């Protein structure tokens, strides 16, 4: 069993690191639900995030499928391309649901120095963001105080 000590730090309350496209709170706090989970930046966290999304969205199969794919892609990007994948790194995922839309945000620990000595084929990367764009009605990214955020929104 992987060591996911502290993996399921979850809450329904807004937090200082809560993310939105413009830095403000979303409508989900007024007429919907907000959840977040913080996980360590290890590869075993990605399937855990998929299961967490599945649990919260289980009553809507189509929405569940879309957000399981999106959280997997955004979580994997956080591991590969940010300090979240370094020792001690963390990934935070937020899910806001209201009667009009569902929004998922993945926050990472910010940039890391460029990897050296790795041969990567650019054609093998970047398709996950294209898939997320195809499943979601809106997507975006922005930098925040302690990292980077990628979000996807699906209207109901």
N, C-alpha and C positions, 0 to 999 in steps of 0.2 A: 504494500500500500504506500503510495507516495506521501511524503511529508507535506501536508497542506496546513500546517499550524497557523491558526488565525484566518483560515481561508474564508469562512463564512461569517464575516462581520457584515451583518445586514440590518437595515433599518427602513422604516417608512417615513422618517422625519427628514426634512431638508437639512443639508449640511453646508459648511462654508465652501467646500469644493464642488458643490452641485453645479452642473454645467448646463448652459443653454446657448443657442447660437449667438445671442446678443448679451449674455452675461446676466440676464434677469431670470426670475422664477417663471415657471411655466404655468399654464392654466390648470394643469393636472392637480395642483395643490388646492384649487378652489372646488373643482367638481369631479375629481378623479382620484387616482392613486399614484404614489411615488414609492419606488423601492430602489435600494442600491446594495451592492455587494462589493467587497474588497477582497481580492485574492492575491496570493504571491505570484510573482512573475516567473512561473515555471510552466513547461509544456503541458503538464497534467491539469493546469487550471482551465485550459480551453474547453475540454469536454465537460468540466464542472460548470462553466458558464453556459454552455448549451443546455445542460440539464436544468439549471436555474431558470433560464428563459422558458423552457418547456413547461416547467411547473407553474410559472406565473401566467402563461398564456394558453394553458391546456384546453380551455373552452373554445378556442378558435384555431382549428387545424391549419388553415392557410396563413394566418398571422404567425403562428408558432413556427411553421416551416421557414417563412421569410426571415424572422428575427433569429432563429437558430443559425441560419447561414450567415447573417450579418454579424452576429456577435462572434462567431467563429473566425470570420475574416478580419474583423477589427481587432479581436484579441490576439490573433496570430501576428498581425502587423505590429501591435504593441510589443510583443515579445521580440520580433526580429529587428525592428527599426527604432527602438527607444531604449531608454535606461531601465524600463520595466523588465527587460530580459536579463539584466545584469544581476549579480548577487544582491539580495535585499530589495529587488525591485517589486513593485506592486502594480496591479491593474484594478481600476474601479469601473464598475458598470452600473449605469442608472437606467431605470425603466419608468417612464411616465405614461400612464394610461388614463384617458378620459373618454367621454362619449363620442368625441369627434376624431381623435387621433391617438396613435401610440408612437412614442419616441424612445429610442434606445441611444445612449451615449456611452462610449468607451473612452476613459481617460487614462493616459499613460504617464510615465515619470519624466517625459521630455527627451530631448536629443541625447545621443551618445556620440563620442568621436567616431569618425568613419572607420569601418572595418577594413583592415589591411590584410593582404595575403589570401583573400577569399576570391575564388573565381566564380562569379555568378553570372548567369545568362539573363540579361534584362527581359528576354522573351518569356522567362519562367516566372516573372513577378508582375504584379499589378492587376491581374485578372480579378482578384477578390473585390477590389473597389468597383470594378465594372459590374460585377454581379450584384453588389450591394446597391449600386445605382439603378440596376434593372428591377430589383425587388421593391425598392422604396419609392415613395412619391417625391421625397426630398432628401438630400444628403448634404453634409457639409463637414468642414474641419476648421479648427481654430486653435490658437495657442492660448493657454491660460497661465495663471500665476505659477503653478507648480507642475506644468506638463503640457500635454497636447490632447485635444479632444477630437473624436470623430463621431458624428451622429447620423442617424437615419430616422425618418419619420414616415409613417404610413397612415393615411387618412382612412377613416371608417366609412 
